[in-house]
Amino acid sequence: MNITTAIDGTSARITARGDIDFGTLPPLRAAADALPARVTDLLWDLHHTAFMDVAGLHLLFDRTPVDGPDRRTTVTGLRQQPLRLLLLATDLHPATFDLSRLLPDTAQTAFQQAAPEA
């Protein structure tokens, strides 16, 4: 896993290169934990992440002190398998896995239409 962080004022972009699983979850969380308190917008860039297991759900949806009410977390670059995982989680537990929080500028129906049939 290769992780890069770019900070621009109050915004940060963390780019993950590689699969997200429980082995890579700790360094990803550490990258978010290392962000300065002034960062209010965190963007997870997953363009280079072809696979994500349930650890990705923990990363994106678990609320930690770093990702509290003062930090908005969004995601970009979802590839097919991570997107399917997020859609499945949302279908099964919509109150827990709210995609509108991660993808605020995109209608959820557009993602459901874009996801290939199982």
PyMOL commands that set and color helices and strands:
alter all, ss='L'
color gray80, all
select helices_A, chain A and resi 25-33+54-61+65-67+80-92+99-102+108-114
alter helices_A, ss='H'
color red, helices_A
select strands_A, chain A and resi 2-8+11-17+41-48+72-76
alter strands_A, ss='S'
color yellow, strands_A
deselect
rebuild
show_as cartoon
